[in-house]
């Protein structure tokens, strides 16, 4: 175990979050749901959705046999609805092809809808006792600052470098605690704005902190011109006050959701 990992584990034992709903009664199903819900979403927002979801779908079998529209309904307000469609697809695959048991293999996990390498790593390390690196948004921020890795983290060569660094720091022992610790550090101390460097357990060796350049990392996404799209929405009522709605087809973030009739004017 290197200095970086040992410091994070020591810090987490005292300051880490240990009472979040998905940290209680840890199972692959609960960890998977939380990891998907937490993608680009704050913990405080996710907690009520996670609890509501588990009340309705306490296990993967109940989720798999549900209708996707019910899943989307429970997801309403959480955003990024492709996540909800993917967990429904993945639940059905795991039940039908894996006997309701999550595979404990990275290559198999990343083939499931909505599960990338980082989510698979969290599943393996936290729920299956198998060491594996993770690289979510919080971890990227910690690593880019500590190692002064410049550039947009989603750029291929930068991301590959970050995976190498993430793997080099992941210990062979206490990796469950380490995985939680590095996520917690990014969420609570090494935040995007106003990071609390003075109380950070690794700031003494953090390259960005030593050069007083924390705000430069991680690199920002290159700007692209935003397209202008035109559309018309039709709200059609009948004489009894009923409203005509339709289910959205095709791709896009609102795929499969119900709403007013939309027609492009382009």
C-alpha positions in Angstrom: 0.0 0.0 0.0 1.5 3.3 -1.0 1.5 6.6 1.0 -1.5 8.0 -1.0 -3.8 5.0 -0.2 -2.7 4.7 3.4 -3.4 8.4 4.1 -6.8 8.2 2.6 -7.7 5.1 4.6 -6.5 6.7 7.8 -8.6 9.8 7.0 -11.7 7.8 6.2 -11.6 5.9 9.4 -12.2 9.2 11.2 -13.9 11.5 8.7 -15.4 9.3 6.0 -19.1 8.9 5.4 -20.3 5.6 6.8 -24.1 5.9 7.2 -25.4 6.5 3.7 -28.3 4.2 2.8 -26.3 2.1 0.3 -23.5 1.6 2.9 -25.9 -0.4 5.0 -26.5 -4.0 4.3 -24.1 -3.9 1.3 -25.1 -6.1 -1.7 -24.1 -5.9 -5.4 -27.7 -4.8 -6.1 -27.7 -1.9 -3.7 -24.2 -0.8 -4.7 -25.1 -1.0 -8.4 -28.3 1.1 -7.9 -26.5 3.7 -5.9 -23.6 4.0 -8.3 -25.9 4.5 -11.3 -28.1 7.1 -9.4 -25.0 9.0 -8.2 -23.7 9.5 -11.7 -23.7 13.3 -12.2 -26.1 13.6 -9.2 -25.5 14.8 -5.7 -25.8 12.4 -2.7 -28.5 14.6 -1.0 -30.6 14.3 -4.2 -30.1 10.6 -4.6 -31.0 9.4 -1.0 -34.8 9.8 -1.2 -34.9 8.3 -4.7 -32.7 5.3 -3.6 -34.9 4.6 -0.6 -38.1 4.9 -2.7 -36.7 2.7 -5.4 -35.7 0.0 -2.9 -39.1 0.1 -1.2 -40.7 -0.7 -4.6 -38.0 -3.0 -6.0 -36.3 -4.6 -2.9 -34.4 -7.1 -5.2 -33.3 -7.4 -8.8 -36.1 -9.9 -9.5 -38.8 -7.4 -8.7 -37.0 -4.8 -10.8 -36.6 -7.2 -13.8 -40.3 -8.1 -13.9 -41.5 -4.6 -13.7 -42.7 -2.4 -16.6 -40.1 0.2 -17.8 -42.7 2.9 -17.5 -43.0 2.3 -13.8 -39.2 2.5 -13.5 -39.2 5.8 -15.4 -42.0 7.1 -13.2 -40.0 6.4 -10.0 -37.0 8.0 -11.6 -39.0 11.2 -12.5 -37.1 14.3 -11.4 -33.7 12.5 -11.1 -32.8 13.3 -14.7 -30.6 11.5 -17.2 -33.4 9.0 -17.9 -31.2 6.7 -20.0 -29.9 5.5 -16.6 -33.3 4.3 -15.7 -33.8 2.4 -19.0 -30.4 0.9 -18.6 -31.0 -0.4 -15.1 -34.2 -2.0 -16.3 -32.4 -3.7 -19.2 -29.5 -4.8 -17.0 -31.8 -6.2 -14.3 -33.6 -8.4 -16.9 -30.2 -9.6 -18.3 -28.9 -10.5 -14.9 -32.0 -12.4 -14.0 -32.4 -14.2 -17.3 -28.7 -14.9 -18.1 -26.9 -14.9 -14.7 -29.5 -16.4 -12.4 -30.0 -13.1 -10.6 -26.4 -12.9 -9.5 -24.1 -10.1 -10.7 -21.0 -11.5 -12.5 -17.8 -11.0 -10.5 -15.8 -10.4 -13.7 -14.9 -6.9 -15.0 -15.2 -7.9 -18.7 -18.7 -9.3 -18.2 -19.9 -6.4 -16.0 -18.9 -3.7 -18.6 -20.9 -5.4 -21.2 -24.1 -4.8 -19.3 -26.2 -1.7 -20.2 -25.1 1.4 -18.3 -22.2 -0.2 -16.5 -18.8 1.3 -17.4 -15.4 0.5 -16.0 -15.7 2.7 -13.0 -19.1 1.4 -11.9 -17.9 -2.1 -12.4 -14.8 -1.3 -10.3 -17.0 0.0 -7.5 -19.2 -3.2 -7.7 -16.1 -5.5 -7.5 -14.3 -3.7 -4.8 -17.1 -2.6 -2.5 -19.6 -5.5 -2.9 -17.6 -8.5 -4.1 -14.3 -8.2 -2.2 -12.2 -8.0 -5.4 -9.7 -5.1 -5.8 -10.4 -2.9 -8.8 -9.8 0.8 -9.5 -12.6 3.3 -10.0 -12.5 6.6 -11.8 -15.7 8.6 -11.3 -15.9 12.4 -11.3 -14.7 12.8 -7.8 -11.7 10.5 -8.2 -10.7 12.2 -11.5 -10.6 15.5 -9.6 -8.5 14.2 -6.8 -6.0 12.5 -9.1 -5.6 15.3 -11.6 -4.8 17.7 -8.8 -2.5 15.4 -6.9 -0.5 14.4 -10.0 -1.0 17.7 -11.9 -2.5 15.9 -14.9 -3.5 18.7 -17.3 -6.2 18.5 -19.9 -9.8 17.5 -20.2 -10.2 14.1 -18.2 -12.5 12.6 -20.8 -9.9 13.0 -23.6 -8.6 9.6 -24.5 -5.0 10.0 -23.6 -5.8 11.8 -20.4 -8.3 9.2 -19.3 -5.9 6.4 -20.1 -3.3 8.1 -17.9 -5.8 8.5 -15.1 -6.7 4.9 -15.2 -3.1 4.0 -14.9 -2.7 6.2 -11.9 -5.9 5.0 -10.3 -4.8 1.4 -10.7 -1.3 2.1 -9.2 -2.9 3.6 -6.1 -5.5 0.9 -5.5 -4.2 -1.3 -2.7 -4.4 -5.1 -2.4 -5.7 -4.8 1.1 -8.4 -2.6 2.6 -9.4 -1.7 -1.0 -13.1 -1.5 0.0 -12.2 1.3 2.5 -9.9 3.0 0.0 -12.5 3.0 -2.7 -15.0 4.7 -0.4 -12.3 7.1 0.9 -11.2 8.5 -2.4 -14.8 9.1 -3.4 -15.5 10.8 -0.1 -12.4 12.9 -0.3 -13.5 14.2 -3.7 -17.0 14.8 -2.6 -16.3 16.5 0.7 -12.9 18.1 0.6 -11.5 18.1 -2.9 -14.6 19.7 -4.3 -14.9 21.5 -7.6 -15.1 24.9 -6.1 -13.7 26.1 -2.7 -11.8 22.9 -1.9 -10.8 22.5 1.7 -7.1 21.9 1.1 -6.0 22.9 4.6 -7.7 19.8 6.0 -6.9 17.4 3.2 -4.8 14.4 4.3 -2.8 14.4 1.1 -2.3 18.1 0.5 1.4 17.9 1.6 2.3 16.0 -1.5 -0.5 17.4 -3.8 1.2 19.0 -6.9 -1.6 21.5 -7.6 -1.8 22.6 -3.9 1.9 23.1 -3.6 1.9 25.4 -6.7 -1.3 27.2 -5.5 -3.0 26.1 -8.8 -5.8 23.8 -7.6 -8.4 25.7 -9.7 -6.7 24.7 -12.9 -7.5 21.0 -12.4 -9.3 19.1 -13.8 -9.1 20.7 -17.3 -12.4 22.0 -18.6 -14.3 20.5 -21.5 -13.5 22.2 -24.8 -16.3 24.4 -25.9 -18.3 23.5 -29.0 -20.8 25.8 -30.8 -24.3 24.9 -29.6 -26.8 24.1 -32.3 -30.0 26.0 -32.5 -33.1 23.8 -32.8 -36.7 24.8 -33.3 -39.7 22.9 -32.3 -43.4 23.3 -31.6 -45.3 21.8 -28.7 -49.1 21.1 -29.1 -51.2 20.8 -26.0 -54.5 19.3 -27.1 -57.5 19.1 -24.7 -60.9 17.4 -25.2 -64.2 18.7 -24.0 -63.9 16.8 -20.7 -60.5 18.3 -19.8 -58.4 15.3 -20.9 -55.0 16.0 -22.4 -53.6 14.2 -25.4 -50.0 13.0 -24.8 -47.6 10.8 -26.7 -44.6 8.6 -25.9 -41.4 9.9 -27.3 -39.7 7.7 -29.8 -36.1 7.6 -31.1 -33.1 8.7 -29.1 -32.4 11.7 -26.9 -32.6 12.3 -23.2 -36.4 12.1 -23.1 -36.7 8.8 -25.0 -39.6 6.8 -23.9 -41.1 9.5 -21.7 -44.7 10.8 -22.1 -45.5 14.5 -22.8 -47.1 17.0 -25.1 -46.9 16.4 -28.8 -43.7 17.8 -30.3 -42.9 18.4 -33.9 -39.6 19.8 -35.2 -39.8 22.9 -37.4 -36.4 22.3 -39.0 
